[in-house]
Amino acid sequence: MNFEEISALYHQSFFDLIGQSRAIHLEHWRGEHVQRCSLLSIKTGGCSEDCSYCAQSAHYSTGIDREDLMPLDQVLSAAKHARAQGATRFCMGAA
């Protein structure tokens, strides 16, 4: 893209941009297909990083209960349950 094209995009109304993005999205991805994903926190709180905005940080009193790393058998059980419920992707988060 050149400067003029970028400038034209920048100056379009927000709703025009939403409409254009929807049209482009539908060219490449039909709306009738939905990927089901499951997310599991396998460790909560106690993160060693010092991020003041994050509830997982061990450096601040955030009010969440810390949970140690979930045992492998529980993770596998949760993954199997997610698959049985139709999930095609299983994501794990660990603070």
TAFEN-V539959 format. One record per helix or strand. SS is the DSSP state (H for helix, E for strand). FROM is the first residue (numbers start at 1). LEN is the number of residues. If there is no record, write none. Layout:
# TAFEN-V539959
ss: (SS	SS)
from: (FROM	FROM)
len: (LEN	LEN)
This chain:
# TAFEN-V539959
ss: (H	H	E	E	E	E	H	E)
from: (3	14	37	47	57	67	72	89)
len: (8	15	8	1	1	1	13	6)
